[in-house]
Amino acid sequence: MGPKPELYLIEYPVGSKVVVLTDPSVQRAMPHRRFQGKVGTVLGRRGMGYEVEVYTGSKRKVLFVLPDHLRLHSP
């Protein structure tokens, strides 16, 4: 299968809520499985990927994730 080109066209503005969903067909910048399904906040852009702030319990983690592994959060 491989990466979907339309995922790279989506722009996530700073401050938007995203869900971390790993796509196993893309191994680059894949977050650890403990972050699967977590909702985070976009802090900024870094190259082709995004900086995403995620909380696991009371600890703050900053992930560097490609858009393949992100989806917009709909409340």
PyRosetta script that sets phi, psi and omega in degrees:
from pyrosetta import init, pose_from_sequence

init()
pose = pose_from_sequence("MGPKPELYLIEYPVGSKVVVLTDPSVQRAMPHRRFQGKVGTVLGRRGMGYEVEVYTGSKRKVLFVLPDHLRLHSP")
pose.set_psi(1, -82.4)
pose.set_omega(1, 177.5)
pose.set_phi(2, 103.2)
pose.set_psi(2, 179.5)
pose.set_omega(2, -177.8)
pose.set_phi(3, -69.4)
pose.set_psi(3, 147.2)
pose.set_omega(3, 179.2)
pose.set_phi(4, -93.8)
pose.set_psi(4, 124.4)
pose.set_omega(4, -176.3)
pose.set_phi(5, -62.2)
pose.set_psi(5, -30.9)
pose.set_omega(5, -177.6)
pose.set_phi(6, -68.2)
pose.set_psi(6, -20.9)
pose.set_omega(6, 178.2)
pose.set_phi(7, -69.5)
pose.set_psi(7, -28.2)
pose.set_omega(7, -180.0)
pose.set_phi(8, -79.0)
pose.set_psi(8, -12.5)
pose.set_omega(8, 179.3)
pose.set_phi(9, -88.4)
pose.set_psi(9, -13.4)
pose.set_omega(9, 179.6)
pose.set_phi(10, -77.1)
pose.set_psi(10, 128.4)
pose.set_omega(10, 176.7)
pose.set_phi(11, -101.2)
pose.set_psi(11, 127.1)
pose.set_omega(11, 176.0)
pose.set_phi(12, -102.9)
pose.set_psi(12, 109.7)
pose.set_omega(12, -179.4)
pose.set_phi(13, -69.4)
pose.set_psi(13, 156.1)
pose.set_omega(13, 178.8)
pose.set_phi(14, -61.9)
pose.set_psi(14, 133.0)
pose.set_omega(14, 180.0)
pose.set_phi(15, 95.4)
pose.set_psi(15, -7.5)
pose.set_omega(15, -179.3)
pose.set_phi(16, -79.2)
pose.set_psi(16, 152.8)
pose.set_omega(16, 179.5)
pose.set_phi(17, -90.2)
pose.set_psi(17, 132.5)
pose.set_omega(17, 179.4)
pose.set_phi(18, -131.8)
pose.set_psi(18, 156.6)
pose.set_omega(18, 176.0)
pose.set_phi(19, -107.4)
pose.set_psi(19, 133.9)
pose.set_omega(19, 178.9)
pose.set_phi(20, -88.2)
pose.set_psi(20, 108.6)
pose.set_omega(20, 177.7)
pose.set_phi(21, -125.8)
pose.set_psi(21, 112.2)
pose.set_omega(21, -175.6)
pose.set_phi(22, -74.0)
pose.set_psi(22, 137.7)
pose.set_omega(22, 174.6)
pose.set_phi(23, -104.0)
pose.set_psi(23, 109.3)
pose.set_omega(23, -174.1)
pose.set_phi(24, -66.8)
pose.set_psi(24, -14.5)
pose.set_omega(24, 179.5)
pose.set_phi(25, -78.4)
pose.set_psi(25, -10.2)
pose.set_omega(25, 178.3)
pose.set_phi(26, -122.4)
pose.set_psi(26, 111.6)
pose.set_omega(26, -178.0)
pose.set_phi(27, -89.6)
pose.set_psi(27, -18.5)
pose.set_omega(27, -178.6)
pose.set_phi(28, -68.0)
pose.set_psi(28, 133.1)
pose.set_omega(28, 177.7)
pose.set_phi(29, 54.6)
pose.set_psi(29, 35.6)
pose.set_omega(29, 178.2)
pose.set_phi(30, -81.3)
pose.set_psi(30, 125.5)
pose.set_omega(30, 178.4)
pose.set_phi(31, -71.7)
pose.set_psi(31, 160.8)
pose.set_omega(31, 179.0)
pose.set_phi(32, -63.4)
pose.set_psi(32, 154.0)
pose.set_omega(32, -175.7)
pose.set_phi(33, -65.5)
pose.set_psi(33, -17.8)
pose.set_omega(33, 179.1)
pose.set_phi(34, -70.1)
pose.set_psi(34, -16.8)
pose.set_omega(34, 179.8)
pose.set_phi(35, -95.7)
pose.set_psi(35, 2.7)
pose.set_omega(35, 179.7)
pose.set_phi(36, -60.6)
pose.set_psi(36, 123.1)
pose.set_omega(36, 177.3)
pose.set_phi(37, 85.3)
pose.set_psi(37, -1.4)
pose.set_omega(37, -179.4)
pose.set_phi(38, -76.9)
pose.set_psi(38, 146.3)
pose.set_omega(38, 176.2)
pose.set_phi(39, -98.0)
pose.set_psi(39, 131.2)
pose.set_omega(39, -179.0)
pose.set_phi(40, -133.6)
pose.set_psi(40, 176.4)
pose.set_omega(40, -179.7)
pose.set_phi(41, -115.3)
pose.set_psi(41, 135.1)
pose.set_omega(41, 178.9)
pose.set_phi(42, -75.9)
pose.set_psi(42, 123.4)
pose.set_omega(42, 179.0)
pose.set_phi(43, -94.0)
pose.set_psi(43, -28.7)
pose.set_omega(43, -178.6)
pose.set_phi(44, 171.7)
pose.set_psi(44, -175.8)
pose.set_omega(44, -178.4)
pose.set_phi(45, -105.7)
pose.set_psi(45, 143.6)
pose.set_omega(45, 175.0)
pose.set_phi(46, -141.3)
pose.set_psi(46, 101.4)
pose.set_omega(46, -176.8)
pose.set_phi(47, 66.0)
pose.set_psi(47, -126.7)
pose.set_omega(47, 177.7)
pose.set_phi(48, -86.1)
pose.set_psi(48, -14.4)
pose.set_omega(48, -175.2)
pose.set_phi(49, -103.1)
pose.set_psi(49, -171.1)
pose.set_omega(49, -178.1)
pose.set_phi(50, -128.8)
pose.set_psi(50, 149.9)
pose.set_omega(50, 170.7)
pose.set_phi(51, -92.1)
pose.set_psi(51, 123.3)
pose.set_omega(51, -176.9)
pose.set_phi(52, -123.5)
pose.set_psi(52, 129.7)
pose.set_omega(52, 178.0)
pose.set_phi(53, -94.6)
pose.set_psi(53, 123.7)
pose.set_omega(53, -178.1)
pose.set_phi(54, -128.9)
pose.set_psi(54, 142.7)
pose.set_omega(54, 175.8)
pose.set_phi(55, -108.7)
pose.set_psi(55, 129.1)
pose.set_omega(55, 172.2)
pose.set_phi(56, -114.9)
pose.set_psi(56, 102.9)
pose.set_omega(56, -172.1)
pose.set_phi(57, 71.1)
pose.set_psi(57, -122.0)
pose.set_omega(57, 178.8)
pose.set_phi(58, -103.6)
pose.set_psi(58, 1.2)
pose.set_omega(58, -177.8)
pose.set_phi(59, -92.5)
pose.set_psi(59, 137.4)
pose.set_omega(59, 179.1)
pose.set_phi(60, -94.9)
pose.set_psi(60, 128.8)
pose.set_omega(60, 178.0)
pose.set_phi(61, -123.1)
pose.set_psi(61, 142.8)
pose.set_omega(61, 175.3)
pose.set_phi(62, -113.6)
pose.set_psi(62, 120.0)
pose.set_omega(62, -178.7)
pose.set_phi(63, -106.0)
pose.set_psi(63, 147.0)
pose.set_omega(63, 172.3)
pose.set_phi(64, -110.7)
pose.set_psi(64, 108.1)
pose.set_omega(64, -168.3)
pose.set_phi(65, -127.7)
pose.set_psi(65, 139.6)
pose.set_omega(65, 173.0)
pose.set_phi(66, -75.5)
pose.set_psi(66, 157.0)
pose.set_omega(66, -179.7)
pose.set_phi(67, -63.1)
pose.set_psi(67, -16.2)
pose.set_omega(67, 176.6)
pose.set_phi(68, -60.5)
pose.set_psi(68, -29.4)
pose.set_omega(68, -173.5)
pose.set_phi(69, -102.8)
pose.set_psi(69, 12.8)
pose.set_omega(69, -178.2)
pose.set_phi(70, -122.4)
pose.set_psi(70, 147.2)
pose.set_omega(70, 172.4)
pose.set_phi(71, -138.4)
pose.set_psi(71, 147.6)
pose.set_omega(71, 176.7)
pose.set_phi(72, -66.0)
pose.set_psi(72, 139.7)
pose.set_omega(72, 179.7)
pose.set_phi(73, -87.4)
pose.set_psi(73, 126.3)
pose.set_omega(73, 176.9)
pose.set_phi(74, -111.9)
pose.set_psi(74, 112.3)
pose.set_omega(74, -175.8)
pose.set_phi(75, -69.0)
pose.dump_pdb("model.pdb")
